[in-house]
């Protein structure tokens, strides 16, 4: 029996053991958390336990889907290209239309915010009104784009080292055209959101029909927090890089995938998580011996070529390594950002169920005397986190396993922050969620219901953002 078949057979045998080991580790960590955490309230404890149970539910449903995918010995379980003739010209035209529609969405958001603020505070010149968008982390990105990081000076400027340079680099480039950093950043965010939408559609079309793909595009525009993609922040760029990274991995263009994944890791630290789907896809590529299907495989298939393809994946941590080098050049410490995160924002790597616990406690404690804070901050954070887990649980067997693996790792890292204020913003860039929405809304009544819910939630969250109800 060859090594390939033995590997697949052993994978089936250890499937149960993988699940059992995962549950055991999770339960032990949860028990240790309970024993070492003081004053866990009953509501907070229930929220933490529910979060853990839902997460484990996703993982337990994922394991057989993952091992089953590899045992299928085919590269694309649902790949539409292998089943029917695809009009690639039609896909490209639709993707181009999506690019312009997404740019129009960003423009509409900016106009809508201007209208709300004009109604509330009086009309002001449109150019002046755009200064509002310097709130949140936008001001930090604009400062970095204009003056770079500072090694000496005010504390508020020193701590800007925690913001990665990928987006400020782009602002700098766009500023050549606009000669105004704010306008340049708004234009950059809009353009990359449009590009992300176009690539996302092409990624969807690898596995789903046109109707499902267009629903995913719709939900990406309706997901609460979509206004972050129009803001002078890194969300649009990160979304574009992460979607493109996985798209090129699916197309087996490993160098392009690695470069885009590397830039994602230079844009947001969560970009490192792209290692998960790329490694998954590369292992699938090897198991299924896709490289033998290349038309000129006899000429190109060598160990050296395969090693180079595998090495392309290492461009992702290399992107983050560039950021660490910048830390070293600015402060003398390649991990100085960790110090600033902890000292200035109280931010460290933690456990996602602990996040559910303290956010529940804060929501309850601030219900009476800080109602706006509860509505704008804690409630949206909890709803987005639990909604993400529910969506993954329902759709885990209907989405490509590498995507689910990415979503699990992304959720674990992003929601595990010790002082998380931005769950809706982080999860908005997790494109697996609108993909999941599209998959489960194959009936018109479900699609209509979810469309209404997302629209109402998005409008409310945008209003909370305009009112500055601590939306981060």
N, C-alpha and C positions, 0 to 999 in steps of 0.2 A: 504494500500500500504506500503511495507516495505521500510526501510531507503535506501537500495541500489537502488531500482527503482526510488525513489523520487530524490535521488542525481543525477542520470543520466538524468532524465527529466529536473531538474533545470539547469543542465549543458548545455543542449540544449538551454534553454530559455536565459541564460545569455551570450551565445556565442557572440552575437552582442554587448552587453554592454562591454564585455572584450575588444573587438577590438576598440570600440569607446573610451573607457577610455584610452587605450594605446596610440591611436593617439592624443588624447587631451593633455595628459601629455607630449608627445614628442614635439608637436607643441609649447606648453607653454615654455618648456625648450629651444627650438631652438630660440624662440623670445627673451627670457631673455638673451641668449648667444649673440645674435645680439646687443641688447641694452647695454650690459656690456662689449663688446669687441671693442677696438679701432682699427681703420685703417683696417677694413676688406676689402680686395681688391675684385674686381668683380670676377676674376677667383677663388679666395679662397672661396668667398661666394657661387659661383655656385657649386664648388666641395663639399662644406659642405652640401648644399641643396640636391645635387644628392645622397650623401652618406646616408643622413637621409631618403630620399624617398625610396631608394633601401632597406634599413634596415627595414623600415615600411612595404614595400612590402613583405619581407620575413616573418615578424611577422603576417601580416594579412592573409597570405596563411597558416601559421602554426596553427593559433587558431582553425579553423574548422577541420584541420587534427588531432589536439590534442584531441579535444572534441569527434570527431568521433571515434577515436581510443578507448577511454574509453567506449563509448556507444556500441561498437561492442561486449563487454562482452566476449572477447577471449583474450588469453595472447599473441598470436603472429599472427598478421595479415598475414604476408608473410612467416611465419615459414615453411621452407622446410621440417622440420622433421615431421610436422603434415600431409604433403601431399604425400610424397613419401618415399620409403625406402632409407635410406642413408647408404652408406658404410663408417662407421666410421674409419675403418682401412685405407681406401683410403685417407680420410681427414687427418689423422695423418701422413701418409707417405708424402703427399704433403706438409703439414706444416713443416715437418722435412727438406724436400728439400728446402723450402723457407728459413729456418733458414740458411742453408749453402750458398744459393745464395745471401742472404743479407750480409753475412759476406764477400763474394767475391766482392760484390759491394763496400763495405767500403775499401777493399784492392785495388780495381781498382782505386777508387777516390784518395787514397794516392799516388799510382804509377803515375796516370795521373798528379797530382799536381807536383810531382817530375820531370816528363818529361817536363812540361811547364816551370818550374823554371830553369831546366838545359838548355833548349833551350834559355831562356832569359838571364840568368846570368852565365852560365857555369856549368859544371858538378861538383858536390861535393859529398863526401861520403854520402851514403844513410842515415846512422844514424844521421849525422850532419844535413841533409836536414829536418829531422823530427822536428827540433827545430822551424821551421816555424809555426808549428801548435800551438805554445804557444801564438800566437796572439789572438786578440779578448778577450773574457772572460776566455779563457783556462788557462792563467797564474794565474788568481785568484783562480780557482778551484784547481790547482796544489799546490799553496801556502797553501791553507786551508788544503788540504790532508796531506801535509808534516808538517806544523807547527801549524795547527788549527787557530782559530781566535785570534787576539791580542787585549788586553785591553789598552795597551800603546804602543807608538812608532810612526812611520811615518804615516801621514794622509792616504797615498795610501794603507797602510796595514790595518788601522782601518776601512776604508770604505768597506773592503771585507766582513764585517758582512752582507751586503745586499745579498750575495750569499748563498743560502740555503745549508744545509750540506748533503742532501741525496746523491748527486753525489760524493763529497769528501769521504764519508764513503765507497762507493763502490771502489773508487780508492785505498783507504787504504787496502782493502781486496785483491784486485788484485795485489797490490804491493808486497804482501807476495810471489807471484810466480815470479814476474819480477824483483824485487829489482831496479826498475827504474820507477819513478812516471809517466813520460811521456808515456813510453811503456805500463804501466799498464792502463792508462787512454784511450789510443787508443784501447787496447784490450777490455776494458770494454764497450766502446761505440759500437764497432763492435758486440760484443756478445749480447748486449741488443737490438741493431737494428735488429739482426737476430731473437731474441726471440719475439720482437714486431711484426715483419712480420709474424711469425708463428701463433701468437695469433690472429692477425688481419684477417688472412685467415679463421681461425676457427670461428671468429665472423661473417665474411661475409657469411659463409656457413649456418648460422642459418636462413638467410633470402633470399639468392640468390643462383643461380646455380653456377656450377664450373667455367664456362666461365666468368661470371660477376665478380666473386670473384678474379680470376686470373688477370683480367684487373685492378681491384682495387690495387692489389699487384704491378702490373707494374707501375701504376701511382704514387704510393707511392715512387717508386725508381726514377721516372722521375721528380717529382715535384721540381721546382726551390728552391734551398737551401738544397737539399738532402745531400750535403757535410757536413752540420752541424751535421748529424747523425754519420759521421765518425770522427768528430773532438773531442778533449778532452773537451767536453761540456755536459750539462745535457740533451740535446734533446732526445737521444736514450733511456735513462733510463726513462725519463718522458713519452715518447711515449709508452714504454712497460707497465709502471704502469697504465696509463690511459686506454689503450686498454684492458688490463687484468681486470681492475676494472669493466669496463662495461660488458666484456664477462662473468665474474662470476656473475654479477647481472642478466644477461640474463639467466644464468643457475640456478638462485635462490640460489646461495651459498653466502649468505650475509656477513658472517664473512670474507671470502677470499676477497670479493669485498671491504669491508671496510678497511682491512689491506693494500691492494694495493693502494686504493685511499688515505689512510693516508700517505703512503710513497711517492705518487705523490705530495701531499701537502707539504711534507718535502723536496722535490726535486725542485719544482718550486711553487711559490705562486699561479699560475693559477690552481694548483691541487685542490684548494678549490672549483672551479667551478664544479668538479665532484659530488658535492652534488646535483646538478640539475638533471642529468640523474638518479642517484640512488634513489632520492626521487620520481621521476616520475615512475620509474620501480616498486618501492615498493607500491605506490598507485595503480598502475595497478594490482599488485599481490593481493592486498586486494580486489579491486573492482571485479576482476574476480574470486575471491575465489579459487585461484589455490592451496592454502594450503589444500583444501579439497580433492585434487586429489592425495595427497601423499598416498602411499600404506599402510603406518602404521600411517595414520593421527589420528586415534582414540587414539593412544598411545601418539603421539607427539604434537598434536595440543592443546596447552594450552595458556592462556594469557601470562604466563611467557615466553614461547618459542617465541611467537610473539613479545613480548617486547624486548627480547634479539636480535632478528633479526633486529628490528627497530634500536636498540642501536648500532648495527654494523656500521650503516651509520655514526654515530657520530665519528667514528675513523678517518674520513677525516679531520674535523676541529681539532681533537686531534693531528694529524700529524703536522699541522701547529702550534699548541700550543707548541709542542716540540721545534720548531724553536724559538718561542717567549721566551720560557724558557731559551734557549741557549743565546739569546740576553740579558736576564736579568742576567745570570751568568757572561757574558763577560763584559757588560757595566753598569749593574744596572738598565737598562730600557728595558722592554720586547718589546718595539716598537722602539728601537733605529734605526733599519734599515730604518724606514720611514724618520728619520732625515737625515741619510746619503744619501738616495735616493734623497731627495730634495736639500740638500746643495752641493752634489758632482756631481750629474747627472741632476739636475733640473727636477726631475721626481716626479710627483704626479698623483693621479687618476683624469682623465679628461673625455672629451666627444669625442667619435670617429669621429663625424663630424668636430670638431675643429681640429683633427689630419689631416683630409683630407684638411682642409683649409690651415694650415701653411705648410704642405708638398707641396701643389700645389704652394704656394707663393715661397718657397725655390727652387723648381724645375725651375720655370720661372726665378727667379733672378740669378740663377747660371748657366743658359743655355749657356751664352756666355763666361764668364771668368773662370768657374769651371766646364767644360763640363764632365770631368771624375767623379766628385762628383755627378753631376746630374744623370749620367748613372748608377753609382754604388749604390747610396743611395736613392735619392728621387723618381726617376722613378720606380724602383722595389718595393718600399714601396707602392706607389699608385696603381700600377698594381696588386699587390698581394691582397690588401684590397678590391678593386672593383671587382676583379675576384672572390674572396671568396663570396662576396654578390651576384654576378650574379649566381654563381654555386648553392648557397643555394636557391635562388629564383626559379630557374628552377627545382630543385630536391626536394623541401620541401615536396611535397606530395607523393614522391616515396621512401622516407627514413623513417625509424621508428621514430616517433615523439620524443622519448626521446633523440635520437641522434641529432635531429634538435634543440631541446631545449638546449642541451649542446653546440652546435655550436653557437647559438645566444648569450648565456651567455658568452661563451669564447671570441667571437669577441668583444662584448661590453666592456669587461674588458681589453683584450689584446691591442686592437687598441685605447682604450681611454687614453693611457698614454700621459702626457702633453709634452713629448719630445721623441717621438717614433722613433727609428732608426732601429728597428729589426722586422718589420712586416713580411717579408718573413720567418724569422727564427721561429717566434712564430706560424705562420699559417702552417708551414711545419709539426708541431706536431699535428695539428687538422686533425685527420684521417678521419673526415667526408668529407673532400674535395676530396681526391682520391676515396672515396666511391661514391661521387656524380659524379665524372668523369666517373667512371665505369658504373653507371646507365644510363647516357645520351649517351654513345657511344655503344649502342647495334647494330648499323649498321656499317659494316666494313669501309665505307668511313669516317664516323665520328670518329671512333677509330683511323684510320690512320692519319687524320688531326690533332686531338688533340695530338697524340703521337709525331708527327713531331714538333708541336708548343712547347710542353713541353720539348722535347729534345734540341731544339735550345735555348730556354730560359734558361734551366739548364746549358748548356755548356757556354753560355754567362755569366751567373751569377757566375759560378765557375771561369771563366777567370777574372772577376771583383774582385773576392775574392783574387785570386793569385796576381793580380796587386795592391791590397790594395786600391781599390777605395772606401774606407769607407763602405765596406760591413760589417755589424754588425749582 
